[in-house]
Amino acid sequence: MEFIPKFDQQGLIPAIVQDANTRQVLMLAYMNLQSLNKTLETRQTWFWSRSRKELWHKGDTSGNTQQVVEIYFDCDSDTLLVLVDPAGPACHTGKTSCFHNLLLKQDCEPESKNEN
Amino acid sequence: MEFIPKFDQQGLIPAIVQDANTRQVLMLAYMNLQSLNKTLETRQTWFWSRSRKELWHKGDTSGNTQQVVEIYFDCDSDTLLVLVDPAGPACHTGKTSCFHNLLLKQDCEPESKNEN
C-alpha cells in the first residue's frame, strides 16, 4: 500500500511514539511534511511544535533524542506509529512517558491522580 | 493532577488505544466530551466518528468491543491513552491493529508496503 499521508487542515499528522523495546507509549506529537521528511532522512524524530510554531527535533535541548526503529501508518493514512529507541525520558517532566496521569482503572471509580 | 481535558477546536481529543495485554497499539480515534463520558460510564470505548459525524460505540456492528482496563492522560491533558482488552480485531480490515502498513524499518531505505 502506497503511503500518501492525509494531513489535516493545519498540514499536520499525529504521530504516536512507542518504545520499541518496552512497548510503552511515550507521547503523541504532530508532524508536518517537512518534519516527516527530516525523520525519514535522519532516523530521529522531528515534529512540528504547535505551541512554538517551529520545527522541533526531539531531544535537541534535552539530549533525549529518539532513534527511529520502525514507522507504520494506519488503514486510513491519517496517523503514524513511530517505534523508537529513546536516549532518555520522553516527557519534559523527566518521566519516561508523557502518559503518567491515571484517569481510570478497571473496577475502580473514575479518578484523577498522578501515577508514580 | 486533576484532569481537565483540552479539546481541540472541533471539541475532540485524540485517544490512542493500546492492547493492555500485548501492548500493541491498535488504533487512534477521537473522543468528544459525550463519548469520553460514555467510555467512563460503560467501561467500553466510545468515540466520535469524524466521517459519519456521530457517536460511535466501537464494536457495535462488528462485535469487536474494547473493554477499558486503564485510561491515562498526558502531561498537557490533550491526549488520552486507553488500555483495553479487545474482543476482536481493531481494524475494519480484520487486522488486529490499524497500524499494519510499514513505512520505514531501521537500516533500510524508506519504503511503503503492507506488513503481513
Chai-1 contact restraints between the chains, C-beta under 6 A:
chainA,res_idxA,chainB,res_idxB,connection_type,confidence,min_distance_angstrom,max_distance_angstrom,comment,restraint_id
A,M1,B,N101,contact,1.0,0.0,6.0,A-B,restraint_1
A,M1,B,N114,contact,1.0,0.0,6.0,A-B,restraint_2
A,E2,B,S112,contact,1.0,0.0,6.0,A-B,restraint_3
A,F3,B,L103,contact,1.0,0.0,6.0,A-B,restraint_4
A,F3,B,S112,contact,1.0,0.0,6.0,A-B,restraint_5
A,P14,B,P14,contact,1.0,0.0,6.0,A-B,restraint_6
A,I16,B,I16,contact,1.0,0.0,6.0,A-B,restraint_7
A,I16,B,V25,contact,1.0,0.0,6.0,A-B,restraint_8
A,Q18,B,V25,contact,1.0,0.0,6.0,A-B,restraint_9
A,R23,B,R23,contact,1.0,0.0,6.0,A-B,restraint_10
A,V25,B,I16,contact,1.0,0.0,6.0,A-B,restraint_11
A,V25,B,Q18,contact,1.0,0.0,6.0,A-B,restraint_12
A,V25,B,L81,contact,1.0,0.0,6.0,A-B,restraint_13
A,L28,B,T79,contact,1.0,0.0,6.0,A-B,restraint_14
A,L40,B,P110,contact,1.0,0.0,6.0,A-B,restraint_15
A,V69,B,Q106,contact,1.0,0.0,6.0,A-B,restraint_16
A,E70,B,K105,contact,1.0,0.0,6.0,A-B,restraint_17
A,I71,B,L103,contact,1.0,0.0,6.0,A-B,restraint_18
A,I71,B,L104,contact,1.0,0.0,6.0,A-B,restraint_19
A,Y72,B,F99,contact,1.0,0.0,6.0,A-B,restraint_20
A,Y72,B,N101,contact,1.0,0.0,6.0,A-B,restraint_21
A,Y72,B,L102,contact,1.0,0.0,6.0,A-B,restraint_22
A,F73,B,N101,contact,1.0,0.0,6.0,A-B,restraint_23
A,F73,B,L103,contact,1.0,0.0,6.0,A-B,restraint_24
A,D74,B,C98,contact,1.0,0.0,6.0,A-B,restraint_25
A,D74,B,F99,contact,1.0,0.0,6.0,A-B,restraint_26
A,C75,B,C91,contact,1.0,0.0,6.0,A-B,restraint_27
A,C75,B,T93,contact,1.0,0.0,6.0,A-B,restraint_28
A,C75,B,C98,contact,1.0,0.0,6.0,A-B,restraint_29
A,T79,B,L28,contact,1.0,0.0,6.0,A-B,restraint_30
A,L81,B,V25,contact,1.0,0.0,6.0,A-B,restraint_31
A,L81,B,F99,contact,1.0,0.0,6.0,A-B,restraint_32
A,C91,B,C75,contact,1.0,0.0,6.0,A-B,restraint_33
A,T93,B,C75,contact,1.0,0.0,6.0,A-B,restraint_34
A,C98,B,D74,contact,1.0,0.0,6.0,A-B,restraint_35
A,C98,B,C75,contact,1.0,0.0,6.0,A-B,restraint_36
A,F99,B,Y72,contact,1.0,0.0,6.0,A-B,restraint_37
A,F99,B,D74,contact,1.0,0.0,6.0,A-B,restraint_38
A,F99,B,L81,contact,1.0,0.0,6.0,A-B,restraint_39
A,N101,B,M1,contact,1.0,0.0,6.0,A-B,restraint_40
A,N101,B,Y72,contact,1.0,0.0,6.0,A-B,restraint_41
A,N101,B,F73,contact,1.0,0.0,6.0,A-B,restraint_42
A,L102,B,Y72,contact,1.0,0.0,6.0,A-B,restraint_43
A,L103,B,F3,contact,1.0,0.0,6.0,A-B,restraint_44
A,L103,B,I71,contact,1.0,0.0,6.0,A-B,restraint_45
A,L103,B,F73,contact,1.0,0.0,6.0,A-B,restraint_46
A,L104,B,I71,contact,1.0,0.0,6.0,A-B,restraint_47
A,K105,B,E70,contact,1.0,0.0,6.0,A-B,restraint_48
A,Q106,B,V69,contact,1.0,0.0,6.0,A-B,restraint_49
A,P110,B,L40,contact,1.0,0.0,6.0,A-B,restraint_50
A,S112,B,E2,contact,1.0,0.0,6.0,A-B,restraint_51
A,S112,B,F3,contact,1.0,0.0,6.0,A-B,restraint_52
A,N114,B,M1,contact,1.0,0.0,6.0,A-B,restraint_53
